[in-house]
Amino acid sequence: MAEAIAEAKRCLNCKVPQCKKGCPVGNDIPEWIHQLSMGNLGNAMSIINAKSNLPAVCGRVCAHERQCEGNCVLGKKGAHIHIGRLEQFVADFDTAMKLSRQPIVQKNRGRVAVIGSGPAGLTVAGELARQGFEIEIFEMEPQPGGVLMFGIPEYRLPKSIVNSEIEKIRQLGVRITTGVTIGPDINVDQLFDKGFDAIFIGTGTGKPRQLPIEGVGLDGVRQAIYFLRRVGLYNAGLINREEVPVRAGDIVIVVGCGNTAIDAARTALRFDASSVTIVYHRDIDHMSALRAEYDEAVSEGVEFMWNATIKSISPVVRDVYNVLIDNNNHNTTVIANRVILAVGSRPASRIVSTTQGITTDENGYVLTRQFPFGMTSRKGVFAGGDVSGNQATVVHAMSNAREVAAGIASYVDALNLMRSIE
């Protein structure tokens, strides 16, 4: 507490706060930091809650160095306010001490189905529940949380934190139904038949992109999102260790250098891989991963090959592969047991293929309109976050979802008005 308050007191409370401009959700950063500096944690939490539904998550996984902290004026002197750590502290303290418990608003404004319980889905659910909407989330996994639960490693985002944030959403009166896949189990038309006024699609991008590499279909080649999901399922006690596609002693190559690639590499080491090498086609100055994530990966033993591309993968014996790498125009063959691809993903088609009237682009991203914001070409169906092409970070998905929630609210209000006239 003393350290947090001392750090908060360093804030200059700028008249034109650049940190706030750098925050995708427009968090009133100087305001809640000022409250924290006086020990008013309840007030600080209330200010944060006005803009963020997942503060304990954002405090841990946001790209602070490129957003709020990267825009702090004190950063010019190399001493920016540690905004992420302060947000994490306030949110964790609030959870531990049960300071803020928002009252449940009477749910008489309309019914909305939310498909997916990742950052976008949870944000829409939280925003609309506070405004008097009856919300039910449908999640295909056995536990809610989406990428927060099954895509971000435990060392970056403890699952106890995710569960605490989800519980706060539940306490707003949101119902969460797990183990239901929209499309195969129940489609959009059937959801409307159940009486929902609007439907939000926040299913992310679960279908990996493919690279034109010879041998990419071999058993030893896996997608990073698949690997991290299996790790998440294992950590949740839902699958056995043998079902995680990295064994003790494996030599692992990871292709790509975004945060997902770094997550996969560091996780592979935690699962006792003997060595992990990231192969990236550009140099360190052009990687999309955060520099802090890179530094931590290096400190843990992850190796990097810059300006390198994999040309082919061929089997030697069972679970042993030759990987031909073009490294600065010199061909090198290395041995590997596992190759993990972290080169991006795109939306799955389970929903749009079972629903008429939802238009997508050539890559499968759901197209949406500006008014009402986030509505698809199908009346009453909205989409946001990664599935609509707003791919970036957790907080960017949340920012987009807040705008979509406003669009849903205006649509349902108009719908109710038309019903009253009729």
MARTIKOL-788278 format. One line per field, with one value per residue (C-alpha): residue number from 1; x negated, y negated, z negated. Coordinates in pm, 1 decimal. Layout:
% residues N
n NUM|... $
xx X|... $
yy Y|... $
zz Z|... $
//
This chain:
% residues 422
n 1|2|3|4|5|6|7|8|9|10|11|12|13|14|15|16|17|18|19|20|21|22|23|24|25|26|27|28|29|30|31|32|33|34|35|36|37|38|39|40|41|42|43|44|45|46|47|48|49|50|51|52|53|54|55|56|57|58|59|60|61|62|63|64|65|66|67|68|69|70|71|72|73|74|75|76|77|78|79|80|81|82|83|84|85|86|87|88|89|90|91|92|93|94|95|96|97|98|99|100|101|102|103|104|105|106|107|108|109|110|111|112|113|114|115|116|117|118|119|120|121|122|123|124|125|126|127|128|129|130|131|132|133|134|135|136|137|138|139|140|141|142|143|144|145|146|147|148|149|150|151|152|153|154|155|156|157|158|159|160|161|162|163|164|165|166|167|168|169|170|171|172|173|174|175|176|177|178|179|180|181|182|183|184|185|186|187|188|189|190|191|192|193|194|195|196|197|198|199|200|201|202|203|204|205|206|207|208|209|210|211|212|213|214|215|216|217|218|219|220|221|222|223|224|225|226|227|228|229|230|231|232|233|234|235|236|237|238|239|240|241|242|243|244|245|246|247|248|249|250|251|252|253|254|255|256|257|258|259|260|261|262|263|264|265|266|267|268|269|270|271|272|273|274|275|276|277|278|279|280|281|282|283|284|285|286|287|288|289|290|291|292|293|294|295|296|297|298|299|300|301|302|303|304|305|306|307|308|309|310|311|312|313|314|315|316|317|318|319|320|321|322|323|324|325|326|327|328|329|330|331|332|333|334|335|336|337|338|339|340|341|342|343|344|345|346|347|348|349|350|351|352|353|354|355|356|357|358|359|360|361|362|363|364|365|366|367|368|369|370|371|372|373|374|375|376|377|378|379|380|381|382|383|384|385|386|387|388|389|390|391|392|393|394|395|396|397|398|399|400|401|402|403|404|405|406|407|408|409|410|411|412|413|414|415|416|417|418|419|420|421|422 $
xx 0.0|-274.9|-464.1|-149.5|-58.1|-414.5|-414.9|-73.9|-198.5|-459.2|-178.3|-181.4|196.9|141.2|409.4|396.3|310.0|128.3|160.0|538.6|502.5|282.0|544.0|773.3|1068.8|1002.4|945.0|946.1|596.7|493.0|826.5|804.2|432.0|506.5|765.3|513.6|251.2|488.5|566.4|919.2|913.0|1288.2|1310.0|1019.8|1195.2|1521.2|1342.2|1170.0|1495.4|1659.2|1437.5|1303.2|1484.2|1160.2|912.5|717.8|665.5|569.7|325.9|138.3|160.9|208.4|-75.8|-145.4|-479.7|-302.6|10.6|59.5|-293.9|-448.0|-264.5|-336.9|-527.2|-760.3|-873.2|-1087.1|-1304.8|-1292.3|-1066.2|-708.8|-437.2|-389.5|-22.5|22.9|-107.5|106.8|421.2|335.9|286.9|617.4|813.4|654.7|709.4|1070.9|1122.6|946.3|1125.9|1458.8|1470.7|1696.3|2002.9|2221.7|2598.9|2793.1|3002.7|3357.0|3339.5|3633.4|3472.0|3431.7|3264.6|2925.1|2737.1|2357.2|2163.1|1814.4|1679.9|1347.8|1260.8|1516.7|1801.3|1739.8|1720.0|2049.5|2213.0|2087.4|2175.3|2530.9|2604.0|2527.5|2777.7|3068.6|3037.5|3086.2|2771.6|2684.8|2335.5|2288.6|1938.5|1826.1|1548.0|1620.5|1512.3|1571.5|1291.3|1200.7|848.8|803.3|846.4|710.0|484.1|273.7|25.4|64.0|-262.1|-125.0|234.6|318.0|648.7|761.7|759.6|969.1|1217.6|1245.2|1317.0|1576.7|1742.1|1782.3|1958.5|2185.4|2267.8|2417.9|2685.3|2521.1|2594.0|2313.8|2387.7|2079.3|2030.2|2256.3|2122.1|2334.3|2381.0|2364.6|2560.2|2795.7|2796.3|2868.2|3224.8|3300.5|3158.9|3399.9|3678.0|3588.9|3682.2|3349.5|3379.3|3019.2|2719.8|2351.1|2081.7|1750.0|1590.4|1242.7|1018.0|977.9|880.6|503.1|347.2|145.8|-204.3|-302.1|-577.3|-649.0|-574.9|-351.3|-90.0|-316.5|-222.1|-507.1|-384.8|-128.7|33.2|-55.2|309.3|370.0|65.8|158.8|519.2|406.7|185.7|481.3|700.1|426.2|378.4|753.9|741.1|948.6|691.0|384.3|20.9|-22.5|228.6|7.9|-197.2|-534.4|-715.4|-1002.0|-1330.8|-1180.1|-1373.1|-1116.1|-1111.8|-856.6|-778.7|-680.9|-768.8|-449.8|-338.2|-169.2|-498.9|-677.8|-402.7|-436.9|-816.2|-821.4|-544.0|-734.3|-1030.1|-796.5|-690.4|-1053.8|-1154.0|-1531.4|-1562.1|-1333.2|-1428.9|-1213.3|-1257.0|-1150.2|-1166.8|-1253.7|-1491.8|-1445.7|-1344.6|-1045.9|-905.3|-548.7|-617.4|-671.0|-1035.9|-971.2|-833.7|-1139.7|-1377.3|-1208.2|-1214.3|-1588.6|-1647.8|-1464.4|-1672.8|-1470.0|-1696.9|-1622.9|-1707.8|-1650.2|-1595.3|-1523.0|-1243.5|-1158.4|-1166.3|-1066.0|-1003.8|-1075.5|-1050.4|-1363.6|-1224.1|-914.9|-887.9|-1218.5|-1224.4|-1474.5|-1390.8|-1548.1|-1594.7|-1702.9|-1900.3|-2025.8|-2033.9|-2226.8|-2049.4|-2078.0|-1925.4|-1837.7|-1678.0|-1351.6|-1085.6|-816.4|-752.9|-498.6|-347.6|-252.6|-167.9|182.8|536.0|875.5|1238.3|1395.4|1712.2|1934.5|2179.2|2191.5|2218.9|2532.5|2693.5|2834.9|2761.9|2427.3|2171.4|1797.0|1493.3|1260.3|1072.6|1383.8|1407.4|1764.9|1852.7|2026.9|2180.9|2133.8|2498.5|2609.8|2245.9|2136.7|2448.5|2383.5|2578.6|2825.1|3075.2|3024.6|2692.2|2385.1|2014.9|1702.0|1344.8|1121.8|1405.5|1486.2|1126.0|1039.6|738.7|483.6|481.3|722.2|786.2|848.2|1111.3|1265.5|1265.1|1442.7|1688.1|1787.3|1885.4|2079.3|2260.4|2379.5|2496.7|2687.7|2852.1|2971.1|3099.9|3299.4|3440.3|3559.0|3700.5|3896.9|4026.0|4151.1|4321.8|4498.9|4624.1|4753.4 $
yy 0.0|-245.2|-172.7|-216.2|-546.7|-675.0|-584.7|-749.4|-1071.2|-1105.8|-1171.2|-1531.9|-1529.5|-1696.4|-1933.4|-1749.6|-1393.9|-1212.3|-885.3|-901.5|-970.6|-662.7|-436.7|-266.9|-273.5|-632.8|-539.3|-849.0|-766.8|-1087.4|-1094.0|-745.5|-778.2|-1097.9|-910.7|-632.2|-887.0|-988.7|-630.2|-642.8|-303.1|-271.8|-597.2|-490.0|-163.2|-339.8|-565.6|-268.0|-68.7|-350.1|-268.9|83.4|409.5|604.3|383.8|666.2|816.9|488.1|410.6|726.4|780.0|437.1|307.4|29.8|-64.1|-149.5|-298.6|-482.2|-451.7|-516.2|-850.0|-959.3|-1289.4|-1163.6|-896.2|-1155.1|-1146.5|-767.8|-769.7|-714.7|-634.5|-255.9|-281.2|87.7|195.6|-63.6|51.4|410.5|311.4|125.7|402.7|679.3|485.7|425.9|797.9|907.9|659.6|669.4|291.5|228.4|432.3|266.8|293.1|515.4|294.9|409.4|599.4|453.6|288.6|594.5|933.2|977.2|1297.7|1273.0|1538.7|1582.4|1493.9|1339.9|971.0|844.2|1065.1|988.0|615.9|610.2|816.5|587.7|265.2|372.9|541.2|213.1|41.4|271.1|541.4|911.2|1082.5|1445.8|1542.4|1859.9|2013.8|2329.8|2413.1|2580.5|2261.7|1895.2|1652.8|1725.8|1616.6|1484.9|1835.9|2053.7|1829.2|1620.1|1816.0|1846.4|1662.8|1352.2|1377.2|1604.2|1780.2|1695.0|1331.4|1414.1|1603.2|1309.0|1067.9|1303.0|1335.9|956.9|974.6|1249.6|1033.1|778.4|1038.3|1185.6|1552.6|1763.2|2090.2|2299.4|2602.2|2464.5|2401.7|2159.1|2304.8|2679.5|2684.2|2389.7|2132.6|1760.8|1807.4|2031.1|1770.4|1513.7|1768.4|1783.3|1416.9|1234.2|884.6|871.1|1101.6|1011.2|1222.0|1196.2|1526.9|1401.6|1562.3|1929.4|2052.4|2035.7|1898.6|2141.5|2086.6|2218.0|2438.4|2791.1|3027.2|2784.6|3057.9|3302.0|3422.5|3235.7|2898.4|2726.3|2384.1|2160.1|2094.9|2471.2|2527.5|2249.8|2368.4|2721.5|2580.7|2383.7|2693.8|2892.1|2624.0|2625.2|3000.9|3079.1|3283.4|3496.8|3386.8|3625.7|3419.5|3109.4|3113.8|3036.9|3307.0|3284.8|3266.5|3148.2|2920.0|2656.4|2400.5|2119.0|1929.1|1564.2|1289.0|1138.9|1167.1|1500.2|1638.3|1519.1|1671.1|2004.7|2003.5|1922.4|2172.1|2446.7|2387.4|2413.4|2751.1|2864.1|2825.8|2863.6|2561.6|2310.6|2096.9|1825.1|1790.2|1452.7|1319.1|962.7|809.3|720.4|362.1|482.0|747.8|691.7|833.5|592.7|529.0|619.5|958.9|1014.0|924.0|1166.9|1441.6|1394.3|1402.0|1735.1|1891.2|1843.4|1806.4|1595.9|1626.7|1296.3|1246.2|1615.3|1814.9|2184.4|2334.2|2692.4|2946.5|3314.8|3622.4|3811.8|4064.3|4047.1|3703.6|3589.1|3346.6|3169.7|2802.4|2617.4|2249.9|1966.6|1747.4|1428.7|1608.8|1904.5|2238.9|2415.3|2746.0|2795.7|3081.0|3023.0|3227.8|2961.9|2663.4|2413.8|2161.2|1820.6|1633.0|1506.0|1638.1|1563.0|1623.4|1967.1|2002.9|2197.3|1910.7|1745.4|2081.5|2167.5|1823.3|1647.9|1283.9|1231.1|1092.0|1145.5|1030.4|1260.5|1350.7|1441.1|1126.0|1020.7|690.4|433.8|91.2|-240.9|-292.9|-131.8|-73.9|287.7|426.6|686.5|720.2|933.9|722.6|748.6|934.7|740.8|828.4|684.6|748.9|976.7|1145.0|815.0|742.3|528.1|745.2|600.9|643.8|728.8|361.7|280.3|554.4|404.5|56.0|173.8|378.8|74.8|-106.4|197.0|217.8|-140.1|-40.1|256.9|40.7|-214.2|62.7|240.2|-89.5|-170.3|180.4|139.6|-198.4|-49.6|230.5|-19.8|-213.9|102.3 $
zz 0.0|-95.2|229.2|439.5|276.6|311.1|680.9|730.3|569.8|846.1|1098.1|1221.6|1285.3|1622.0|1753.6|2086.6|1979.2|2257.4|2066.2|2104.8|2477.8|2502.9|2341.7|2598.2|2354.6|2244.0|1881.1|1657.2|1537.9|1355.0|1171.1|1023.0|955.9|760.8|553.7|492.0|383.9|103.1|8.8|151.4|317.1|339.3|534.5|754.4|833.5|919.0|1167.2|1330.6|1346.6|1542.3|1842.3|1789.2|1715.3|1663.0|1472.9|1307.8|1653.6|1819.4|1539.3|1632.5|2007.4|2167.3|2382.7|2132.7|2284.7|2611.7|2459.0|2128.0|1989.8|2330.2|2341.8|1982.8|1989.7|1717.8|1961.1|2135.0|1823.4|1810.0|1504.6|1626.1|1374.7|1349.4|1442.5|1517.1|1179.0|1004.0|1187.4|1099.3|734.3|708.3|880.5|672.6|348.8|444.0|506.3|188.1|-36.2|153.4|159.3|457.3|532.2|790.1|738.2|976.5|1204.1|1282.5|1610.8|1802.3|2103.7|2328.8|2370.8|2539.1|2616.4|2611.7|2801.7|2657.4|2314.1|2407.7|2356.2|2609.7|2486.8|2119.4|2194.2|2384.7|2110.0|1833.9|2014.1|2099.9|1765.2|1587.8|1818.1|1737.7|2004.3|1934.9|2061.9|2127.0|2243.0|2446.1|2430.8|2612.0|2364.8|2028.3|1850.0|1942.2|2022.2|2382.6|2468.8|2114.8|1979.9|2258.8|2466.4|2227.0|2013.4|1638.6|1570.4|1743.2|1630.9|1335.8|1394.2|1041.5|1155.5|1462.6|1247.5|1008.1|1293.0|1441.5|1100.6|1090.8|1427.8|1292.3|990.3|1229.4|1305.0|1616.6|1682.9|1835.2|2014.1|2095.7|2318.5|2592.6|2943.6|3142.8|3488.1|3429.2|3099.7|3144.3|3422.6|3435.3|3559.2|3261.4|3024.0|3166.3|3125.8|2755.6|2724.7|2748.5|2892.8|3014.7|3046.0|3011.4|3177.2|2992.3|3084.0|3171.8|3429.7|3353.4|3698.7|3757.1|4072.4|4282.5|4420.9|4766.5|4623.0|4736.5|4448.4|4257.0|4221.0|4035.9|3687.5|3524.1|3652.9|3433.0|3415.4|3121.2|3037.0|3028.7|2805.9|2563.6|2552.3|2465.5|2191.7|2056.7|2056.8|1881.8|1616.8|1559.9|1499.8|1809.2|2004.5|1924.7|1959.7|2255.2|2451.2|2442.6|2766.7|2606.0|2410.3|2166.8|2356.8|2685.5|2919.3|3017.0|3297.3|3288.5|3609.2|3564.5|3317.3|3183.1|2822.9|2898.6|3028.1|2715.1|2499.6|2680.9|2649.5|2278.3|2211.1|2394.9|2161.8|1866.0|2001.2|1989.3|2353.5|2378.1|2608.0|2777.8|3077.4|3232.1|3608.9|3747.0|4100.9|3992.2|3739.1|3374.4|3451.1|3651.9|3420.3|3303.8|2956.0|2670.4|2589.2|2224.7|2333.2|2553.1|2270.6|2033.7|2296.3|2345.9|1970.3|1954.7|2230.4|2548.5|2852.4|3160.6|3530.5|3708.4|4082.6|4112.5|4278.5|4276.0|4624.7|4548.3|4272.1|4332.1|4105.2|3997.5|3750.7|3531.5|3365.4|3513.3|3805.9|4028.0|4055.0|4346.4|4261.0|4488.1|4248.4|4413.4|4751.0|4609.0|4582.3|4248.1|4145.9|3779.9|3588.4|3403.2|3227.5|3249.0|3475.6|3342.4|3582.0|3441.6|3759.4|3690.3|3708.8|3859.6|3760.5|3771.7|3980.5|3739.2|3690.8|4032.5|4210.5|4010.2|4031.1|4334.8|4396.2|4220.6|4465.0|4425.5|4617.6|4810.8|4491.1|4294.8|4082.9|4009.7|4173.7|3953.6|3999.5|3827.4|3730.3|3518.1|3443.7|3478.1|3646.8|3915.3|4239.8|4040.9|3848.9|3473.8|3497.9|3387.2|3385.6|3228.4|3125.5|3328.7|3520.8|3693.4|3784.8|3483.0|3404.5|3170.3|2794.8|2514.5|2442.4|2810.0|2821.2|2507.1|2657.3|2970.6|2764.2|2556.0|2875.8|2997.1|2661.8|2716.2|3064.6|2924.6|2659.8|2916.1|3145.1|2874.7|2748.4|3101.1|3134.0|2812.4|2927.3|3253.4|3059.3|2835.4|3139.2|3303.0 $
//
